[in-house]
């Protein structure tokens, strides 16, 4: 497939926003049960604003992928059957609850709404955070299932697609949360950095599994099934046009095999190989500059990973257009 930069930025940026929020709410949940020190409300409030900005940036990027942006609202109409429609509904819902979560912290409007039998009070931000958490995972699933539900694209049609969307978004979000904590709450750097290491390791395992699986796929379509001719030897000499076409532009990335072979180890090193040891170093020697570099390197690697994710999918129509593709 031909990767669209707008979709690459959409999926990676909202992933960071979701992951950052989940990191903040994880810390708050631990603090609720006195497993970690309670942080100033501004820590959660400004962190939520940062997560919202990343999510909004991803939303803005998505509009560059639309031929008629003014009709974008219609994409939600098929929510019963379309994962894209579900994503379109869940994304603004997540953003809205995320805004309320941050605003409640920053404004101080955080009353106790429920008191448990143990006497533990559940504040409004905890309830809002719980709702936002469910929406964040629903958004991960919706985004991943847009691609995982396509049976004719074998590279995508696997539960690993959804799992990797969750893990890679979580890894980048927790890495950013570690940087954020190093600036505003240095004592929480170790906790969030530890989770960033765990999720990045899981992301490495998940992405490695998908690469291993896809390298061993056998195409279900052949030249014979593509054109409906059973002859054992078929050679295409022309695609019927003097140059490229919509099919060759939209369904093939146009890069050489050597480029694909080079970008695979590059994103594995940038997204996992370099960040992991540097995160371990930052656990004992926290540094804002080091953590900032880790986040930039990891996000660069995830951009390359997402490009490869789209490019790796081999549309069956490329069997017919192989002289160009």
KOLDODREN-791384 format. One record per residue: x, y, z of N, C-alpha, C, CB in turn. Coordinates in steps of 0.05 Angstrom, whole numbers, plus 5000, padded with zeros to 4 digits. Atoms other than C-alpha are relative to their C-alpha. Glycine has a CB too. Example, Ala and Ser with C-alpha at 12.3 -4.5 7.8 and 13.67 -1.06 7.14 Angstrom:
<pts>
501849765000524649105156501850245000498050015025
498449764999527349795143498550225014500950094971
</pts>
This chain:
<pts>
501749765000500050005000501850255000498150005024
498649755001502050724991499450165026499250174975
500549864974502851045061499450294996502449975019
500749725000499451715070501150135025496950044998
498849874977503352195114498050095020501750234991
502049904982496952475143499049785019497650114984
500950234983494751785168502349915019499149774982
497750074983501751645194500150185024502750014984
499949814978501652275236497549985017500250294989
502550044985494352165256500349785020497749944982
499950234982495551475285502250025021500449754983
497949984980502151635319499550225020502750054986
500549784982500152305348497849955020499450254985
502250064981493552075378500949785018497449934985
499050214983497251465404501650125023501849814984
498549864979501951925442498150125021501950214989
501949884982496052305470498649805018497950164985
501350214985492551675492501949885021498949774982
498150124981498851385523500850195022502549924985
499349814979500552025560497850025021500550284988
502249994980493652065591500049755017497350024985
500050244985493951335611502249995021500349754982
497849984980500651465645499250185023502550114986
500949824978497752055684497949875018498950264988
502150124983491651665706501049765015497649934982
498850224985495851065725501350115025502149864982
498749884976499851515772497950085020501750244992
502149914982493451815800498649765014497950164985
501350244989490451115810501749885023499549804979
498250104979496550885849499950185025502949994990
500149804978496251525891497449985015500550284990
502650034987488851405905500149805022497949934979
499850224980490750775943502550035017499949734987
497649934984496851115975502449834993499449975030
497750155009501650695935502250184989499249804978
498149795009504951335908499150265013500050024969
500749744989505152045934498050154982502550185003
501949845015499352495913501550234988497650095018
498849775014501353015862498150245000500749924971
501649765003499053725855498149974976501850254997
502050035021492753785813501150114973497550155007
499049885024496654205763501749794984501750245005
498550215014501053595747498249854981501349815020
501950145017494953225720498750194980497949865018
501449815017491653845692501650084975499350255015
498349925023497454095649500849764983502550155010
499450245015499253385630497749924982500749775019
502350065017492153275605499850194977497450025017
500049815022492653915565502049924978500650285010
498050095019499053655533499049764984502649935015
501150235014495652995516497950094981498949805021
502149905018489853375487501250144975498150205015
498649875023494553785443501049804980502350185010
499150215019497653165414497749874986501649785016
502350125013490852865401498850194979497949925021
501149805019488453505368501850024975499750285013
498149995023494753515325499549774981502950005010
500650235017493152815301497450044985499849755018
502649955013485953025286500350194977498050115020
499549815022488353615245501449864977501850245011
498650145021493153165207498149834983502249825012
501850185015487352705188498550154978498049875019
501549855020483853265150501550034974499350285011
498549995025489453275099499749754983502950055006
500550255015487352575079497250004988500349765019
502850005010480252785062499850164974498150125021
500449865025478252974992498050235004499049824978
502149804994472153365018499850025031497349934987
500049984971473653565091497350095011502150195009
502649904990466853915097498049775003498950214981
501850224998463553235091501049795020499649864973
498850194981467752915146498049885020502350135015
502050094980461752875193498549754990498150225006
501550235011458552365146501449735006499650034971
498550254995463951855163499149865025503050065002
501050134975460451725230497449854995499750205021
502750105005454051495196499849695001499050104974
500150295002456050765188501149865025501649914976
498850104975457850625261499349725006499350185023
500950284994454049965262501949804987497249964990
498450195015458749645212502950094994498749934974
497449895008464850095202501750075024499650244982
498249934978470750125249501050294997502449815000
499249725005472650795216497950195013500350064970
502149844988465851075237500250005031497349904991
499750024971466950825308502450165010500449705008
497749834992473751155310499250294999502449954981
500849725003470651805286498250095023498550044973
501749944977465651765344501650005026497749805001
498650034975470351535398502250225004501349735002
497949804997475952035383499150265012501250064973
500949754986472052675399498949955028497950144983
501050064973468752325458502349995019498449735000
497650014983475652165486501250285005502149824987
499049734997477952875473498350175019500250144973
501849854982471853165508500449925029497149954992
499650094972472652735571502850075010499549705002
497349934992480152865571500150305007501949954977
500249724993478653615570498750045027498550164978
501349984974473853545628501849915023497349855000
498150104980478953135666502150205008501349744990
498049794994484253665659498950255011501550064974
501249764990479554245670499149975029497650084983
500850054972476953925734502450035019498749735003
497649984983484053875761500950295002502349844988
499049725000486054585741498250195014500650094971
502049824988479654915765499649945029497449994985
500550084973479554545831497249895005500450245018
502750114998472454295817500249704999498150114977
499550294999473853595840498749885025503049945000
501350104976468553395891500049705003497150105001
500450284996467852715922497249924992500649925030
502650085010462152375886499149735011500149984969
500750264989462451675915501849945023500149784978
498450094978464751415982499749705003499250155027
500050294998466650685985499649915029502649884989
500450104973464950246046502450035017499149714999
497549974985472250296066500550285009502349904983
499749724994471451046071501650154979501450025026
498449875021475551186009498150174982501549794983
501649825016472751785971500949994971500150285011
499550005029472251755895499350274989498549774986
500449735011473152445865499049994971502550165002
501049975027470252705800502149934980498950284995
497950055019476952665766500649704997502650155008
499650295001477551925783497949874981499949875028
502150105017470851785750500450084971497250095010
499449915027472552215690502449854988500550315000
497650145009479351875686499349714992502150005021
500850275007476051185687498549994973498249895022
501449995026471351385630501950054977497850225001
498049945021477151685590501849764995501750245009
498450245004481151045601498549804982500649875027
501650185017475550625571499950104971497249965011
500149885027474951105513502749984986499150295002
497350015012482551105502500549724989502150065021
499650275010482650345495498049944977499649795023
501950035022476350365452501150134975497350125008
498849865023479950865407502349844988501050285008
497850185009486150415403498849774983501649895023
501250235013481749825384498750084973497949865018
501349915025477650225333502050064979498350245006
497949925020483850505299501349754989502050195012
498750255009487249825297498349834983501149855023
501850185015481149455272499350114973497449975016
500449905028480449925212501749844981500750304999
498150145017486449545185499849695005502850095004
500050284994485848875221497649864988500049965030
502450135010478848745193500149944970497650175006
499850045029481248745121501349734994501750234987
499050275004481848005105501849974976497649814997
498450035024484848105036502850115003498650134977
497349914995490848455066501149845023500150315007
499250194980494147885103501850115021501349764987
498149884981499548305135498650155023501950194985
501549854979494248705173498049825014498650234987
502250154989489048165185501049815022498649844978
499050154977491547935253499550165026503049944997
500349864974490248105327502450165007499349815022
497649854994497448345329499950294992502449864987
500349725009495448965291498850175022498250014975
501349844978490849205348501950015024497349875008
498250014977495748975401502350194997501149715004
497749835005501449355369499250305000501449944974
500949724998497349995362499850085030497250034987
500249944972496049955437502750035013498449785015
497450004987503149795457501850224991501449734995
498349795010506650285412499050285008500349994969
501149754990501950855430500650035030497050014995
499449994972502850675503502950055006499249745013
497149964995510450645498500750294995501649824981
499349725005510951335466498850185020499150084972
501349834980505951625515501349995027497149925002
498750024974509351355577502950114999500249705008
497449875002516151585550499750305003501349924973
500549714998513352285542499250075029497850094981
500849954972510252235612502550005018498049785009
497550014984517152055640501550274997501849774991
498849745004519952685608498450225014500150064970
501749814987514053085634500450005030497049954993
499550034971515152815704502750115008499749715009
497349904993522552985702500050305002501949914978
500149705000520553715691498450095024498850104974
501849904980514753785740499949835026497350024989
500150174977515153195788502249794999497249855002
497750185004522152895788499849745016502550145009
500250244984520352395843498449784986498650065027
501650205015515552045794501349904975497350124993
498650085025520651965739500649705000502750154998
499350294998522751265763497549834995501249945027
502550155003515551015767499149994971497850115018
500949985028513551265698502049894980499350294993
497950115017520251085668500049705000502750115009
500250294998519550375693497849894983499649925029
502250095018512850305659500650054971497450155008
499249955028515650615596501849784990501550274997
498250225008521050075595498449744995502249955022
501750255002515949515607498450004974498249975024
501749995024511249755552501650004975498150255002
498350005024516849885503501149724995502450205004
499150285004519449175515497749834988500949885027
502350155010512448905503499550094971497550065017
500349915028512049345440502049874982500350304999
498050145016518549045416499249714995502750015015
500950285003515848345428497749984980499249885027
502350005018509248505393500850064971498050195009
499349925027512448845333501849784987501450274999
498350225010517648295326498349764991502149925021
501850235006512147775327498650054973497949965022
501449945025508348125271501949994976498750285001
498150025021514648185229500749714993502650155007
499450295004516247445239497649874986500549865027
502450115012509047265221499850084970497550085015
500449915027508747695159502149904980499950315000
497950105017515347445133499549724990502750015014
500650285006512446745130497249974987500149835025
502650025012505746915097500349894971498750274999
500250095028503946565032497650144987499849694998
502349855012499646994985497849814992501050154975
502350165008492646724975499350054971497650085018
500549945028492147064907502549954984499050294997
497850055019496346884847499450154974500449704994
500649885026497047154777497649874986502549984982
502250155012492246614755497350095011500349705003
502549924988486846804805499450304996499949945030
500349715003488047554794498650064973502750145000
501249945026485947524720498249784990502250054980
501950215007481946884719500949814978497450124992
498950185020486546484674501749795014501750164978
498650214986489145804696502549904987498149775002
497650095013495045754650502450015020500650184975
497950014980501245544690502250214997501349734999
497949805004505846064659498850264988502349894981
501149755009503546784655502150225004497450075016
498049794999508147374640498650264991502549944983
501249745007505648094641502150174985498950155025
498249835015508848544588499250295001500149914971
500949724999504749174597497550015018499450124972
502349974983499349444644497750144985500650165025
502149895016495349754587499950315001497449905010
499849715000497550474599502950094997498850125027
497349915005503550894582501650075025500050254981
498749934975504951104653498549905024500350315003
501450084976502351054724497050054998501250145024
502949964999495051044743499250025030498549764987
500949994972490751114805500849765016496950045000
499350254986491950384822502949995008499349774982
497250014993499450444819500850215020501750024974
499349794981499551084859498949945028498950274991
501450034975494650884914500649735014497150024996
499750274989496250144924502849905001498249814985
497250084999503750124918501750245008501049884973
498449794989508950534955502250114981501449915025
498149915020513750574895502949995009499450284994
497250024991520050434936501249734992500150035031
498650245007525249914918500149815025502850064990
499950204979525949274958502350065020500449724989
497849934982532649524985499350215020502450104983
500949804981529150115017498449875023498250214986
501650144980524249655053501949845019498049814987
498150164984530049215077501650195019501949854982
498549824984533549835104498350135022501250224983
501749864981527650165139499249835023497650124987
500850184978525849545179501950005024499749724989
498249984977532149515222500350285011502849894993
499849724992532250275224497950065021499850194976
502149934981525550335259500249825025497249984988
499650174976527049745305502150115018500749724991
497949884983533350085329499050265012502550054983
500849744990530250785335497749985020499250174977
502350024982523750565368500549835024497749884984
499650194978526450015413503049985008499049734992
497250064994533949885408501550225015501549954975
498749784986536350575429498550105025500450244981
501449904976530750805476500249825025497150034993
500050184976530950185521502450045017499849724991
497749964983538150245545500250285011502649934985
499949724990537551005550498050045022499550194977
501949984978531250935592501049875026497349874992
498850134976534950455638502150195013501449744992
498049814989540550975645498650235014501850114977
501549774988535451525660498749925027497950104981
501250094975532651105717501950085023499549705000
498149944979539051215757501050294998502449814999
499049735004541051885727497950164983502750014986
502149865015534652275708501150264987497650065018
499149765014536052805656497850084981502749954985
502049905018530953235621500949994971499250295007
499050005027535453295560500249724989502850134999
499850285010536652545556497249894994501449835022
502750105004529252385564498750144975498350055024
501149875024527552905511501149874975500750305000
498850135023532452585463498849724996503149975004
501250275002529551895479497350024986499749875028
502749975012522552135462500150064971498450225015
499749935028524752455397500949764983502050234997
499050245015528651835375497849794998502449885014
502150205001522951375394497750084981498949955028
502149925018517751785358500849994971499050295007
498950035027522151825296499849714991502950114999
500250285006522551075298497249904995501349835022
502850085003515051005306498850114974498450105024
500849905026513951455245500949814978501150284996
499050195020518350985205498549735002503149965004
501550254996514850385236497350014987499849935030
502749985011508050645216500050024969498650255012
499749995029510450795145500349714990502450174991
499550285008512950075140497549835004502449885016
502550154996506449815169498250024976498650105026
501749965023502550115112501349894975499450304997
498750085025507749975058500249694998502850124999
499650295000508449245079497649854989500649905028
502450135009501249085062499949994970497550155011
499950045029501148794992497149954990501849764993
502750025011494448934958500049804977498950274991
500150205022492348354912500050124972497549835003
500149885026491248844855502850054989498550265001
497249955010498848944851500949764984501850045024
499350225018499148254819499650074971498349755007
500549925028496148564757501850224991497050084997
498449775007500149204760502949965007498950255014
497350064990506748864775502250134983500449705001
497949885016510549184717500750285009499150004970
499549744988509749854751500749975029497650194997
499650044972509249614823502349825006497549885013
</pts>
